[in-house]
Amino acid sequence: MERRDLEIFLALAEELHFGRTAERLHVSTARVSQTIKHIERRIGVPLFERTSRQVALTPVGRQFDADVRLPYQQIEAGIARAVAAGRGVTGALRVGFVGTAIGQFIISVADRFSARYPECEVHIVENRYADGTSQLHNEEIDVLLVGTTSLEDDLAESPVLFHEQPVLAVSSRHPFARRTFVTVADLARDKVLVPRDFTHEVDALVVPPLEDLRRGPSFSTIQEMLALIGAGKGVFPVPEHAMHYDARPDVAYVPIQDGQPFGWRLIWRASAESARIRAFVQAAQDAVEFGASPLIP
């Protein structure tokens, strides 16, 4: 019996639905049905009871599931360990992020990565707005998820994983809060907050490119930024997911109609590229390709 046949049987035994099983395994419903019929012919008895309303395991099917599930999982784990060792995907990988929603996305990627490479441990590290790429250069993290290109020659980057529209965070008492959208030119009508220890690279990592603007107070963390905005000390462009994950009564979010979209990608020191980093990038690309929207609920 082929490994793929067992995978389809075990998935159907969990889902008890041919359509969901096909979607989960990225195959056609016909492929699931044909595989189950093939297994049943080989065993000689039905493993599932099928009606127009439901799918259920037969007594033989339940016993077969109990007999093969654990050995299958052990074989899969052994294959994954062997592949990881052969590719050098072992040890530890430190991944940086900024913000609640980004952290949740990174955790989902880390889960996918760990399932493939159980011999490599992922450490997730929060990166402050003001940190920019310093944690990468100081070798405190190995890879960082950012919203724009790195702009630094010594950093490598993945393809864009997904795009996100910018919104302007303003005080709920600000005149902009009553508008349906603003433009980049509108930002010149107020002070724009600045990450502490401001550099051009930090600016490029956290906001769409903006020039000739009045700078407001500085901040290091998202909570500092929101507190300043809520108090009416300035405004700041943020990704769209902030509307859902950083909602608070004293801050409003207004779409920036002509703002440059955030293009989320992973960056790392080019000189430190490794099989671990390449494997994590692939896991991130797969998470976006086969999953739902990574940030917006």
Residue, then its C-alpha position, 0 to 999 in steps of 0.5 A: m500500500e502506497r504512503r499516499d494511500l494511507e495519508i488519504f485514508l487517515a485524513l478521511a477518517e478524521e474529516l469524515h467528508f470527501g470534499r474536506t479531505a480533498e481540500r486538505l490534501h490538495v487533491s480532487t474528490a475523485r482521487v480520494s474516492q478512488t483511493i479508498k475504493h482501492i484500499e477496500r478492494r485490497i482489504g476485502v471489506p468496506l472501511f467507510e459507510r457512505t450515505s447521501r448525508q454522512v460518511a462513517l467508519t465501519p468497525v473494520g475501518r475503526q480498527f484499521d485506523a487504530d492499527v496504522r495511525l501511530p506507525y504512520q506518524q512514526i514513519e513520517a517523523g522518521i522521514a522528516r528527521a532524516v531529510a532535515a539531517g540530510r539538508g542541514v535543517t537542524g539546530a535553532l532558527r531565531v525569527g523576528f517580528v513586529g506587532t501582534a498580527i505579524g507574530q501570529f503569522i510567524i507562529s503559524v509559519a513556525d508550526r508548519f516549519s517545525a512539522r517538516y523539520p522537527e530537529c530544528e527549533v524555532h525561537i520567535v523574537e519580538n522586534r521593536y519599531a525602533d530596532g530596525t535591522s539592528q537585531l539582524h546585524n547584531e546577530e540576535i536574530d537570523v531572519l526578520l519579517v518586514g513590510t518593505t524592501s531592506l534597502e541594505d546591500d548586505l541583506a538578502e530578501s525573500p519574494v513578497l509574501f503578501h501585500e497590505q494597504p496602508v492606513l493612517a493612525v490618528s487620534s479619534r478626535h482628529p479631523f481626519a478621523r471623520r474622513t473616509f480616506v486621506t492622501v499622502a499629501d494630507l500627512a503634511r498637515d500634521k506631525v508624523l511620529v518617528p521611531r526612536d533612534f531614527t535612521h533611513e533604514v528604519d523609516a523604510l522598514v515601517v512606513p511607505p516612503l515619505e519626504d519633507l514631513r514635520r516630525g513628531p515625538s519619537f517612540s520605540t514600541i507599538q504601544e508607545m506609538l498608539a499612546l502618543i497618537g491617542a493623545g493627539k501628539g501626531v499621526f503614523p502610517v501603519p498596515e491595514h491589519a492594525m485596524h483589527y489587532d490594535a483597535r482602541p477607543d482613542v485611535a482611528y484608522v483612515p485608509i491612505q488612498d494613494g499610499q504605497p502598499f506594504g510588501w511583507r517579506l523575510i530578510w536576513r544577512a546575506s553572509a549568514e544564509s543557511a538551509r534553515i533560512r531557505a527552508f523557513v522562507q519556503a514554509a512561509q511561501d507555502a503558508v500563504e499559498f495554501g492558507a487563508s489571508p495571513l493577517i486580516p480576520 
